[in-house]
């Protein structure tokens, strides 16, 4: 993560490779686990009361390519909610003992759907 003002993109771009590589290599595994553990509260802190996530906490309004992917300052939006939820899924798989690991995240090979939560 790039600090308190990091975007949903910067966060997932940091979390994804660390989570993937941690399962493949033992090199600096403890440091990677510590970094990923610090990412869980960081990502959750970007969630609003409505359940959605913001692009940058305390950041300006957001638009990604189209007005339907826009939001005001501090307002939840589809794009950052997708990236931050995917970040939590990666964290949950890498850290099964964390709060994000309490969910049964399932990654699918379907284009556009990186994971699914199985309901009982």
N, C-alpha and C positions, 0 to 999 in steps of 0.2 A: 504494500500500500504506500501511497505517496503522501501520507499525512492527513490531517483533519479535513483539508479541502480537496481531497482526491475524488475523482469522478467514479461512477459505476464502471466505466471502461478501464480506467487505470487500476481499479481494485481487482476486477476479474482477470485482467492481463497479468497481474502479479500472483493471484491465487491459483489460477488454472495450471500454469506450468509447475509451480511448487508442489501442488497436490498430486499431479500426474507423476512427476519425477520421484517424489518421495516413496511411491510404491515400487519403483523400479531399481533404485539405487540406495545404498546405505550412506553415501558420502554426505556428511554434515546433516544427517537426519535429525538430530536433536535440535539444531538451529532452525531447520525448516519447520519442524513441529511447533517450536516456540513462536515462530513468525505466523504460522497458520492459526495457532491458538489465539494470538492477539487480533487476528482478522475477524474472528467470530463476533465479538462485541462491537468491533468497528462497523461491520456490515449491518448488524441489528440496530445500531444507533442511527442508521439512516432510514429506518422505517417510521412512517407516520401512523397516527392513531387509526386512519382508515384502512390500514393493512398494506398500503402501497409504499413504495420507496422513492426517495428523491435522488436526483442526479448527483448533486454536490450539496452536502449539508451546509447551509448558510450561503450557498452560491446564488448566482443570478438565475433568471428564468432560463428555461431550457427548450431547445427545439432541435430535432434530429431529422433533417431532410424533408419533413412534411408537417404542416400544422397539426395533424392528428397525433403526431408524436411530440407534442409540445406541452409545457406546463409552466406555471408561474413559479416564482421564487418560493422554495420550501413546499411545493405542491407535488404530490405523488403523480407519477406518470408511468405509462406502460413500458417504455423502453428501459428506464433504470430499474423498474420492478422486475423485469425479466432478467437483466444482468445480475442484479443483487440476489434474486432467488436462485439463479444458477450458481452464483458464488457460494451460497449456503449449501447447495447440493454437493459441490466439490469439496467444501470443508467438511460436510457430514460424512462423506465417504473416506476422506483422509483421516478424520478424527472421530471415530465412532463413539468415543467416550465424551464428546462435547455435546452441547445443547443442540447443535445442528445435526449431530450423529444420531439423535433420538428418532429420526424419521427414516423410513425404509425407502431411501432414494433409489430409483431404478433408472438407469440410462438406457435409452432406446436407440436403435439405429435408423429411426424414421427421420427424414430430413425436416428440420425446423423444430423438432421436439428432442431436446437433449436429455430429458429425464421425465419421469412420471412417478407420482406417489401412489402406490397401490392402496386402495381402500378396502376394508373388510366388509 
